[in-house]
Protein backbone atom coordinates (compact mmCIF):
# COMPACT_ATOMS: atom_id res chain seq x y z
CA UNK A 1 0.00 0.00 0.00
CA UNK A 2 1.30 3.46 -0.84
CA UNK A 3 1.93 6.12 1.79
CA UNK A 4 -1.17 7.98 0.57
CA UNK A 5 -3.18 4.78 0.84
CA UNK A 6 -1.91 4.11 4.35
CA UNK A 7 -2.80 7.63 5.41
CA UNK A 8 -6.29 7.31 3.94
CA UNK A 9 -6.86 4.05 5.82
CA UNK A 10 -5.63 5.52 9.10
CA UNK A 11 -7.84 8.57 8.68
CA UNK A 12 -10.88 6.40 7.98
CA UNK A 13 -10.14 4.18 10.96
CA UNK A 14 -9.82 7.23 13.21
CA UNK A 15 -13.26 8.45 12.13
CA UNK A 16 -14.80 5.03 12.75
CA UNK A 17 -13.50 5.07 16.34
CA UNK A 18 -16.32 7.51 17.10
CA UNK A 19 -19.31 5.31 18.11
CA UNK A 20 -21.91 7.46 16.33
CA UNK A 21 -19.84 7.71 13.15
CA UNK A 22 -19.40 3.94 13.20
CA UNK A 23 -23.11 3.38 13.78
CA UNK A 24 -23.87 5.77 10.93
CA UNK A 25 -21.52 3.89 8.60
CA UNK A 26 -22.96 0.52 9.63
CA UNK A 27 -26.52 1.67 8.92
CA UNK A 28 -25.57 2.80 5.42
CA UNK A 29 -23.58 -0.38 4.80
CA UNK A 30 -26.49 -2.56 5.91
CA UNK A 31 -28.91 -0.95 3.45
CA UNK A 32 -29.47 -2.50 0.04
CA UNK A 33 -30.03 0.97 -1.43
CA UNK A 34 -28.63 4.45 -0.91
CA UNK A 35 -30.07 6.15 2.18
CA UNK A 36 -30.90 9.75 3.02
CA UNK A 37 -30.15 12.03 5.92
CA UNK A 38 -33.65 11.77 7.37
CA UNK A 39 -33.43 7.98 7.67
CA UNK A 40 -30.08 8.11 9.46
CA UNK A 41 -31.25 10.94 11.73
CA UNK A 42 -34.30 8.92 12.77
CA UNK A 43 -32.33 5.71 13.32
CA UNK A 44 -29.70 7.44 15.46
CA UNK A 45 -32.04 9.84 17.25
CA UNK A 46 -30.09 12.84 15.91
CA UNK A 47 -31.17 16.17 14.44
CA UNK A 48 -31.08 16.12 10.64
CA UNK A 49 -28.12 18.52 10.63
CA UNK A 50 -26.20 16.24 12.99
CA UNK A 51 -26.79 13.22 10.76
CA UNK A 52 -25.76 15.24 7.69
CA UNK A 53 -22.51 16.29 9.39
CA UNK A 54 -21.56 12.69 10.16
CA UNK A 55 -22.54 11.39 6.73
CA UNK A 56 -20.55 14.10 4.98
CA UNK A 57 -17.53 13.38 7.18
CA UNK A 58 -17.66 9.73 6.11
CA UNK A 59 -17.74 10.93 2.50
CA UNK A 60 -14.68 13.12 3.08
CA UNK A 61 -12.58 10.17 4.32
CA UNK A 62 -13.63 7.96 1.42
CA UNK A 63 -15.98 5.54 3.16
CA UNK A 64 -19.23 6.75 1.60
CA UNK A 65 -20.16 8.22 -1.75
CA UNK A 66 -23.01 10.54 -2.70
CA UNK A 67 -25.66 10.37 -5.38
CA UNK A 68 -28.60 12.66 -6.15
CA UNK A 69 -31.91 11.07 -7.08
CA UNK A 70 -35.62 11.82 -7.02
CA UNK A 71 -36.88 8.99 -4.85
CA UNK A 72 -40.44 9.39 -6.12
CA UNK A 73 -39.29 8.48 -9.62
CA UNK A 74 -41.06 11.53 -11.03
CA UNK A 75 -39.34 13.88 -13.47
CA UNK A 76 -40.01 17.28 -14.95
CA UNK A 77 -41.58 20.40 -13.40
CA UNK A 78 -43.10 19.83 -9.99
CA UNK A 79 -41.10 16.67 -9.32
CA UNK A 80 -39.09 18.38 -6.59
CA UNK A 81 -35.39 18.59 -5.98
CA UNK A 82 -33.31 15.40 -6.11
CA UNK A 83 -32.48 13.99 -2.67
CA UNK A 84 -28.88 13.69 -1.51
CA UNK A 85 -28.31 9.99 -0.82
CA UNK A 86 -25.39 8.02 0.59
CA UNK A 87 -24.01 4.57 -0.08
CA UNK A 88 -20.83 2.69 0.80
CA UNK A 89 -18.06 3.14 -1.75
CA UNK A 90 -18.00 0.27 -4.24
CA UNK A 91 -14.22 -0.13 -4.04
CA UNK A 92 -13.16 -0.82 -0.48
CA UNK A 93 -10.47 1.50 0.81
CA UNK A 94 -6.89 0.25 0.78
CA UNK A 95 -6.69 -3.08 2.57
CA UNK A 96 -10.43 -2.48 3.23
CA UNK A 97 -12.01 -0.49 6.01
CA UNK A 98 -13.53 -2.14 7.90
CA UNK A 99 -11.39 -5.28 7.60
CA UNK A 100 -12.59 -8.02 5.25
CA UNK A 101 -11.45 -11.62 4.76
CA UNK A 102 -12.95 -12.75 1.48
CA UNK A 103 -10.05 -15.12 0.80
CA UNK A 104 -10.99 -17.15 3.90
CA UNK A 105 -14.61 -17.41 2.76
CA UNK A 106 -13.50 -18.46 -0.72
CA UNK A 107 -11.22 -21.15 0.68
CA UNK A 108 -14.01 -22.56 2.88
CA UNK A 109 -16.42 -22.61 -0.05
CA UNK A 110 -13.90 -24.26 -2.38
CA UNK A 111 -13.05 -26.92 0.22
CA UNK A 112 -16.73 -27.71 0.68
CA UNK A 113 -17.29 -28.02 -3.08
CA UNK A 114 -14.33 -30.41 -3.38
CA UNK A 115 -15.66 -32.61 -0.57
CA UNK A 116 -19.35 -32.58 -1.45
CA UNK A 117 -20.81 -35.61 -3.16
CA UNK A 118 -24.06 -37.45 -3.57
CA UNK A 119 -24.04 -38.58 0.06
CA UNK A 120 -22.93 -35.24 1.53
CA UNK A 121 -24.95 -32.18 0.49
CA UNK A 122 -22.97 -29.02 -0.15
CA UNK A 123 -24.53 -27.13 2.78
CA UNK A 124 -23.46 -29.90 5.16
CA UNK A 125 -19.91 -29.72 3.85
CA UNK A 126 -19.93 -25.92 4.09
CA UNK A 127 -20.74 -26.07 7.80
CA UNK A 128 -18.16 -28.81 8.38
CA UNK A 129 -15.43 -26.99 6.44
CA UNK A 130 -16.13 -23.70 8.22
CA UNK A 131 -16.14 -25.38 11.64
CA UNK A 132 -12.83 -27.17 10.95
CA UNK A 133 -11.17 -23.97 9.75
CA UNK A 134 -12.43 -22.25 12.89
CA UNK A 135 -10.91 -24.99 15.05
CA UNK A 136 -7.56 -24.44 13.33
CA UNK A 137 -7.79 -20.68 13.95
CA UNK A 138 -8.75 -21.19 17.60
CA UNK A 139 -5.83 -23.57 18.15
CA UNK A 140 -3.37 -21.18 16.50
CA UNK A 141 -4.25 -18.05 18.52
CA UNK A 142 -3.63 -17.40 22.22
CA UNK A 143 -7.23 -16.51 23.13
CA UNK A 144 -10.68 -16.22 21.58
CA UNK A 145 -10.40 -12.43 21.83
CA UNK A 146 -7.18 -12.54 19.81
CA UNK A 147 -8.84 -14.70 17.18
CA UNK A 148 -11.80 -12.32 16.91
CA UNK A 149 -9.55 -9.26 16.65
CA UNK A 150 -7.29 -10.85 14.04
CA UNK A 151 -10.34 -12.03 12.13
CA UNK A 152 -11.60 -8.46 11.83
CA UNK A 153 -14.76 -8.94 13.92
CA UNK A 154 -14.00 -5.94 16.17
CA UNK A 155 -15.63 -7.38 19.33
CA UNK A 156 -17.23 -5.02 21.87
CA UNK A 157 -18.42 -6.02 25.34
CA UNK A 158 -22.18 -5.54 25.57
CA UNK A 159 -23.48 -6.83 28.90
CA UNK A 160 -23.54 -10.64 28.86
CA UNK A 161 -22.45 -10.65 25.21
CA UNK A 162 -19.56 -9.79 23.01
CA UNK A 163 -21.11 -7.97 20.06
CA UNK A 164 -19.12 -8.34 16.84
CA UNK A 165 -19.38 -4.90 15.24
CA UNK A 166 -17.84 -5.84 11.88
CA UNK A 167 -18.62 -8.63 9.44
CA UNK A 168 -15.41 -9.79 7.70
CA UNK A 169 -17.56 -11.19 4.87
CA UNK A 170 -19.80 -8.13 4.50
CA UNK A 171 -20.17 -7.94 0.70
CA UNK A 172 -20.79 -11.67 0.35
CA UNK A 173 -23.24 -11.65 3.26
CA UNK A 174 -25.30 -8.95 1.58
CA UNK A 175 -25.78 -10.94 -1.62
CA UNK A 176 -25.78 -14.51 -0.18
CA UNK A 177 -27.05 -13.90 3.33
CA UNK A 178 -28.28 -17.33 4.41
CA UNK A 179 -25.23 -19.19 3.09
CA UNK A 180 -22.54 -16.83 4.35
CA UNK A 181 -24.14 -16.29 7.76
CA UNK A 182 -24.36 -20.07 8.25
CA UNK A 183 -20.69 -20.37 7.31
CA UNK A 184 -19.77 -17.55 9.68
CA UNK A 185 -21.69 -19.12 12.56
CA UNK A 186 -20.00 -22.49 12.06
CA UNK A 187 -16.60 -20.81 11.74
CA UNK A 188 -16.96 -18.99 15.07
CA UNK A 189 -18.22 -22.12 16.80
CA UNK A 190 -15.08 -23.82 15.53
CA UNK A 191 -12.89 -20.99 16.86
CA UNK A 192 -14.36 -21.53 20.32
CA UNK A 193 -13.87 -25.31 20.11
CA UNK A 194 -10.27 -24.85 18.98
CA UNK A 195 -9.63 -22.57 21.95
CA UNK A 196 -11.01 -25.22 24.31
CA UNK A 197 -14.26 -23.38 25.00
CA UNK A 198 -17.95 -24.17 24.53
CA UNK A 199 -18.84 -23.66 20.84
CA UNK A 200 -22.46 -22.95 21.82
CA UNK A 201 -21.33 -19.57 23.16
CA UNK A 202 -21.44 -18.43 19.53
CA UNK A 203 -25.12 -17.70 18.96
CA UNK A 204 -26.82 -16.73 15.72
CA UNK A 205 -28.32 -13.26 16.25
CA UNK A 206 -28.77 -11.35 12.96
CA UNK A 207 -28.27 -7.59 13.21
CA UNK A 208 -28.23 -5.38 10.09
CA UNK A 209 -25.61 -3.10 11.64
CA UNK A 210 -23.11 -5.75 12.79
CA UNK A 211 -22.13 -9.40 12.50
CA UNK A 212 -24.86 -12.06 12.48
CA UNK A 213 -23.25 -13.86 15.44
CA UNK A 214 -22.72 -12.75 19.02
CA UNK A 215 -20.55 -14.45 21.65
CA UNK A 216 -21.88 -15.15 25.11
CA UNK A 217 -19.36 -13.68 27.56
CA UNK A 218 -19.73 -16.53 30.04
CA UNK A 219 -20.89 -20.13 29.60
CA UNK A 220 -24.66 -20.62 29.81
LUMTI-677323 format. One record per residue: x, y, z of N, C-alpha, C in turn; residue in three letters. Coordinates in steps of 0.05 Angstrom, whole numbers, padded with zeros to 5 digits, always signed. Layout:
# LUMTI-677323
XYZXYZXYZALA ...
# end
This chain:
# LUMTI-677323
+00017-00024+00000+00000+00000+00000+00017+00025+00000UNK +00010+00045-00016+00026+00069-00017+00023+00085+00009UNK +00041+00105+00012+00039+00122+00036+00012+00136+00036UNK +00003+00146+00013-00023+00160+00011-00046+00140+00019UNK -00043+00115+00010-00064+00096+00017-00064+00089+00046UNK -00040+00087+00058-00038+00082+00087-00051+00105+00103UNK -00045+00130+00094-00056+00153+00108-00086+00153+00106UNK -00097+00147+00082-00126+00146+00079-00139+00125+00097UNK -00126+00102+00099-00137+00081+00116-00137+00090+00145UNK -00115+00102+00154-00113+00110+00182-00133+00132+00188UNK -00137+00150+00170-00157+00171+00174-00185+00160+00176UNK -00191+00141+00159-00218+00128+00160-00221+00113+00186UNK -00201+00098+00194-00203+00084+00219-00207+00102+00243UNK -00193+00125+00243-00196+00145+00264-00225+00155+00266UNK -00237+00160+00243-00265+00169+00243-00284+00147+00253UNK -00279+00122+00246-00296+00101+00255-00293+00094+00285UNK -00273+00105+00298-00270+00101+00327-00292+00116+00342UNK -00304+00136+00330-00326+00150+00342-00351+00132+00340UNK -00364+00125+00363-00386+00106+00362-00409+00115+00344UNK -00416+00140+00344-00438+00149+00327-00431+00148+00297UNK -00406+00156+00291-00397+00154+00263-00397+00125+00254UNK -00388+00107+00271-00388+00079+00264-00416+00068+00260UNK -00435+00076+00278-00462+00068+00276-00475+00078+00250UNK -00468+00103+00243-00477+00115+00219-00468+00100+00194UNK -00442+00093+00194-00430+00078+00172-00444+00050+00170UNK -00448+00037+00193-00459+00010+00193-00488+00011+00182UNK -00503+00032+00188-00530+00033+00178-00531+00036+00148UNK -00513+00053+00137-00511+00056+00108-00502+00030+00095UNK -00482+00017+00107-00472-00008+00096-00492-00030+00096UNK -00510-00030+00116-00530-00051+00118-00553-00048+00099UNK -00556-00024+00087-00578-00019+00069-00572-00029+00041UNK -00592-00040+00028-00589-00050+00001-00591-00028-00020UNK -00599-00004-00011-00601+00019-00029-00588+00044-00015UNK -00583+00064-00030-00573+00089-00018-00593+00100+00001UNK -00584+00113+00023-00601+00123+00044-00598+00153+00046UNK -00618+00166+00057-00618+00195+00060-00612+00204+00089UNK -00609+00230+00092-00603+00241+00118-00626+00236+00138UNK -00650+00238+00129-00673+00235+00147-00674+00207+00159UNK -00668+00187+00143-00669+00160+00153-00647+00155+00175UNK -00623+00165+00170-00602+00162+00189-00608+00178+00215UNK -00618+00202+00211-00625+00219+00235-00645+00205+00252UNK -00666+00193+00240-00686+00178+00255-00675+00154+00269UNK -00658+00139+00255-00647+00114+00266-00628+00120+00290UNK -00613+00142+00288-00594+00149+00309-00605+00168+00330UNK -00629+00178+00326-00641+00197+00345-00626+00223+00345UNK -00617+00232+00321-00602+00257+00318-00618+00277+00303UNK -00612+00303+00307-00623+00323+00289-00614+00318+00260UNK -00629+00327+00241-00622+00322+00213-00594+00334+00207UNK -00588+00358+00218-00562+00370+00213-00540+00354+00224UNK -00545+00342+00248-00524+00325+00260-00518+00300+00243UNK -00540+00288+00232-00536+00264+00215-00521+00272+00190UNK -00528+00295+00178-00515+00305+00154-00485+00309+00159UNK -00478+00321+00182-00450+00326+00188-00434+00300+00188UNK -00446+00279+00201-00431+00254+00203-00430+00239+00176UNK -00451+00240+00161-00451+00228+00135-00430+00241+00116UNK -00430+00268+00117-00411+00282+00100-00382+00278+00108UNK -00378+00274+00134-00351+00268+00144-00342+00240+00133UNK -00360+00221+00133-00353+00195+00122-00348+00196+00092UNK -00361+00214+00078-00355+00219+00050-00327+00230+00047UNK -00320+00249+00064-00294+00262+00062-00270+00243+00065UNK -00274+00222+00082-00252+00203+00086-00253+00179+00068UNK -00272+00180+00049-00273+00159+00028-00288+00134+00035UNK -00304+00135+00056-00320+00111+00063-00347+00110+00050UNK -00359+00133+00045-00385+00135+00032-00382+00152+00007UNK -00401+00148-00011-00403+00164-00035-00432+00175-00037UNK -00435+00197-00052-00460+00211-00054-00472+00207-00082UNK -00499+00206-00082-00513+00207-00108-00538+00225-00103UNK -00548+00237-00124-00572+00253-00123-00594+00240-00140UNK -00617+00236-00128-00638+00221-00142-00665+00230-00131UNK -00685+00232-00149-00712+00236-00140-00724+00209-00132UNK -00729+00206-00107-00738+00180-00097-00766+00173-00106UNK -00782+00193-00113-00809+00188-00122-00809+00176-00150UNK -00787+00179-00165-00786+00170-00192-00798+00189-00212UNK -00809+00211-00203-00821+00231-00221-00799+00248-00233UNK -00805+00259-00256-00787+00278-00269-00802+00302-00279UNK -00788+00322-00287-00800+00346-00299-00809+00366-00278UNK -00822+00387-00287-00832+00408-00268-00850+00396-00247UNK -00846+00406-00222-00862+00397-00200-00853+00371-00187UNK -00832+00359-00198-00822+00333-00186-00806+00337-00161UNK -00798+00363-00156-00782+00368-00132-00752+00364-00137UNK -00737+00373-00117-00708+00372-00120-00698+00343-00114UNK -00678+00334-00128-00666+00308-00122-00656+00307-00093UNK -00659+00284-00081-00650+00280-00053-00620+00272-00054UNK -00606+00281-00033-00578+00274-00030-00577+00247-00015UNK -00566+00227-00028-00566+00200-00016-00538+00190-00013UNK -00534+00171+00005-00508+00160+00012-00507+00130+00009UNK -00485+00120-00001-00480+00091-00002-00451+00086+00004UNK -00444+00062+00011-00417+00054+00016-00402+00054-00010UNK -00377+00062-00010-00361+00063-00035-00359+00034-00046UNK -00361+00032-00072-00360+00005-00085-00333-00008-00082UNK -00312+00008-00083-00284-00003-00081-00275+00002-00052UNK -00271-00019-00038-00263-00016-00010-00236-00003-00007UNK -00233+00013+00013-00209+00030+00016-00185+00014+00024UNK -00164+00017+00008-00138+00005+00016-00140-00025+00020UNK -00132-00034+00044-00134-00062+00051-00162-00067+00062UNK -00180-00049+00058-00209-00050+00065-00213-00039+00093UNK -00231-00021+00095-00240-00010+00120-00270-00011+00120UNK -00283-00026+00138-00271-00043+00158-00257-00067+00145UNK -00244-00083+00162-00228-00106+00152-00246-00127+00140UNK -00237-00138+00118-00252-00160+00105-00233-00184+00101UNK -00245-00208+00099-00229-00232+00095-00243-00250+00075UNK -00245-00240+00050-00259-00255+00030-00243-00280+00021UNK -00217-00279+00024-00201-00302+00016-00208-00326+00034UNK -00213-00321+00060-00220-00343+00078-00247-00355+00070UNK -00266-00338+00064-00292-00348+00055-00290-00365+00030UNK -00274-00355+00011-00270-00369-00014-00257-00396-00010UNK -00238-00398+00008-00224-00423+00014-00244-00443+00026UNK -00260-00434+00045-00280-00451+00058-00300-00462+00037UNK -00309-00444+00020-00328-00452-00001-00316-00472-00020UNK -00291-00467-00029-00278-00485-00048-00273-00513-00035UNK -00265-00513-00010-00261-00538+00004-00287-00554+00006UNK -00309-00541+00012-00335-00554+00014-00343-00566-00013UNK -00339-00551-00035-00346-00560-00062-00330-00585-00068UNK -00304-00585-00062-00287-00608-00068-00296-00633-00052UNK -00306-00629-00028-00313-00652-00011-00342-00662-00016UNK -00359-00645-00026-00387-00652-00029-00391-00674-00050UNK -00409-00691-00045-00416-00712-00063-00445-00719-00061UNK -00453-00741-00072-00481-00749-00071-00491-00754-00043UNK -00473-00765-00026-00481-00772+00001-00478-00749+00021UNK -00463-00728+00013-00459-00705+00031-00467-00679+00016UNK -00490-00668+00023-00499-00644+00010-00479-00621+00014UNK -00479-00602-00004-00459-00580-00003-00462-00564+00023UNK -00487-00559+00031-00491-00543+00056-00479-00557+00080UNK -00481-00583+00081-00469-00598+00103-00439-00595+00103UNK -00427-00597+00079-00398-00594+00077-00389-00566+00083UNK -00405-00546+00075-00399-00518+00082-00396-00514+00112UNK -00416-00524+00127-00415-00521+00156-00391-00536+00167UNK -00386-00560+00157-00363-00576+00168-00336-00563+00161UNK -00334-00553+00137-00309-00540+00129-00304-00514+00145UNK -00325-00499+00149-00323-00474+00164-00315-00480+00193UNK -00329-00501+00205-00323-00508+00233-00294-00517+00236UNK -00284-00533+00217-00257-00543+00219-00236-00521+00216UNK -00242-00502+00198-00223-00479+00195-00224-00462+00220UNK -00247-00459+00233-00249-00445+00258-00233-00458+00280UNK -00234-00485+00281-00218-00500+00301-00188-00494+00297UNK -00180-00494+00272-00151-00489+00267-00144-00461+00276UNK -00161-00441+00271-00156-00414+00279-00155-00412+00309UNK -00174-00425+00323-00175-00424+00352-00150-00437+00365UNK -00140-00458+00352-00117-00471+00363-00091-00455+00358UNK -00092-00438+00338-00067-00424+00330-00065-00396+00343UNK -00085-00387+00358-00085-00361+00370-00087-00364+00401UNK -00074-00345+00415-00073-00348+00444-00100-00349+00458UNK -00118-00332+00450-00145-00330+00463-00166-00326+00441UNK -00191-00330+00450-00214-00324+00432-00214-00295+00424UNK -00209-00277+00443-00208-00249+00437-00188-00242+00415UNK -00164-00255+00417-00144-00251+00396-00154-00260+00369UNK -00167-00283+00369-00177-00294+00344-00198-00275+00331UNK -00215-00264+00348-00236-00246+00338-00224-00221+00328UNK -00204-00210+00342-00191-00185+00333-00176-00190+00307UNK -00161-00211+00305-00146-00217+00281-00164-00223+00257UNK -00188-00234+00264-00207-00241+00243-00222-00217+00233UNK -00219-00193+00246-00232-00169+00237-00260-00166+00247UNK -00268-00181+00268-00295-00179+00278-00300-00154+00296UNK -00279-00143+00306-00280-00119+00323-00300-00123+00346UNK -00294-00142+00365-00313-00148+00387-00315-00125+00407UNK -00339-00121+00417-00345-00100+00437-00361-00113+00459UNK -00353-00110+00485-00368-00120+00507-00395-00106+00509UNK -00417-00122+00510-00444-00111+00511-00460-00127+00531UNK -00456-00122+00557-00470-00137+00578-00460-00165+00578UNK -00479-00184+00577-00471-00213+00577-00460-00223+00550UNK -00457-00205+00531-00449-00213+00504-00424-00198+00495UNK -00410-00210+00477-00391-00196+00460-00405-00191+00433UNK -00410-00166+00427-00422-00159+00401-00400-00156+00381UNK -00403-00168+00358-00382-00167+00337-00391-00145+00318UNK -00378-00122+00319-00388-00098+00305-00381-00097+00275UNK -00364-00116+00266-00357-00117+00238-00360-00145+00227UNK -00371-00147+00203-00372-00173+00189-00349-00175+00169UNK -00331-00193+00172-00308-00196+00154-00317-00205+00126UNK -00342-00214+00123-00351-00224+00097-00374-00207+00087UNK -00373-00181+00093-00396-00163+00090-00408-00164+00062UNK -00392-00160+00041-00403-00159+00014-00417-00185+00006UNK -00404-00207+00013-00416-00233+00007-00441-00238+00023UNK -00441-00229+00048-00465-00233+00065-00489-00217+00055UNK -00484-00195+00042-00506-00179+00032-00520-00193+00008UNK -00504-00207-00008-00516-00219-00032-00523-00248-00029UNK -00510-00262-00009-00516-00290-00004-00519-00294+00027UNK -00539-00281+00038-00541-00278+00067-00543-00305+00081UNK -00561-00322+00074-00566-00347+00088-00541-00364+00088UNK -00528-00366+00064-00505-00384+00062-00481-00373+00078UNK -00474-00348+00074-00451-00337+00087-00454-00334+00117UNK -00478-00328+00126-00483-00326+00155-00481-00353+00168UNK -00490-00374+00154-00487-00401+00165-00458-00409+00167UNK -00443-00402+00146-00414-00407+00146-00400-00392+00169UNK -00407-00367+00173-00395-00351+00194-00401-00362+00221UNK -00426-00371+00225-00434-00382+00251-00418-00408+00257UNK -00415-00425+00237-00400-00450+00241-00371-00444+00246UNK -00360-00424+00231-00332-00416+00235-00326-00407+00263UNK -00344-00390+00274-00339-00380+00301-00344-00401+00323UNK -00362-00420+00318-00364-00442+00336-00339-00459+00336UNK -00327-00462+00313-00302-00476+00311-00279-00462+00325UNK -00278-00435+00323-00258-00420+00337-00259-00425+00367UNK -00284-00425+00378-00287-00431+00406-00278-00459+00413UNK -00286-00479+00397-00277-00506+00402-00247-00508+00401UNK -00234-00496+00382-00205-00497+00380-00191-00484+00403UNK -00204-00465+00416-00193-00451+00439-00200-00466+00465UNK -00213-00489+00463-00220-00504+00486-00245-00494+00501UNK -00262-00479+00487-00285-00468+00500-00311-00478+00487UNK -00333-00473+00500-00359-00483+00491-00367-00470+00464UNK -00370-00485+00443-00377-00473+00417-00405-00461+00417UNK -00422-00470+00436-00449-00459+00436-00450-00430+00447UNK -00427-00420+00456-00427-00391+00463-00430-00373+00439UNK -00425-00384+00415-00429-00369+00391-00458-00373+00382UNK -00474-00352+00385-00502-00354+00379-00510-00337+00355UNK -00527-00349+00338-00536-00335+00314-00556-00313+00323UNK -00550-00288+00317-00566-00265+00325-00564-00243+00304UNK -00578-00246+00281-00575-00227+00259-00580-00198+00268UNK -00563-00180+00258-00565-00152+00264-00556-00137+00239UNK -00573-00121+00227-00565-00108+00202-00540-00090+00205UNK -00534-00081+00229-00512-00062+00233-00487-00075+00243UNK -00486-00102+00246-00462-00115+00256-00462-00144+00246UNK -00445-00160+00258-00443-00188+00250-00468-00203+00258UNK -00473-00225+00244-00497-00241+00250-00494-00260+00274UNK -00470-00260+00286-00465-00277+00309-00456-00260+00332UNK -00464-00268+00356-00454-00255+00380-00443-00277+00398UNK -00424-00270+00416-00411-00289+00433-00420-00284+00462UNK -00430-00305+00474-00438-00303+00502-00412-00300+00519UNK -00412-00280+00536-00387-00274+00551-00380-00296+00571UNK -00400-00309+00582-00395-00331+00601-00411-00355+00593UNK -00403-00379+00600-00418-00403+00592-00446-00401+00603UNK -00465-00413+00588-00493-00412+00596-00497-00432+00619UNK 
# end
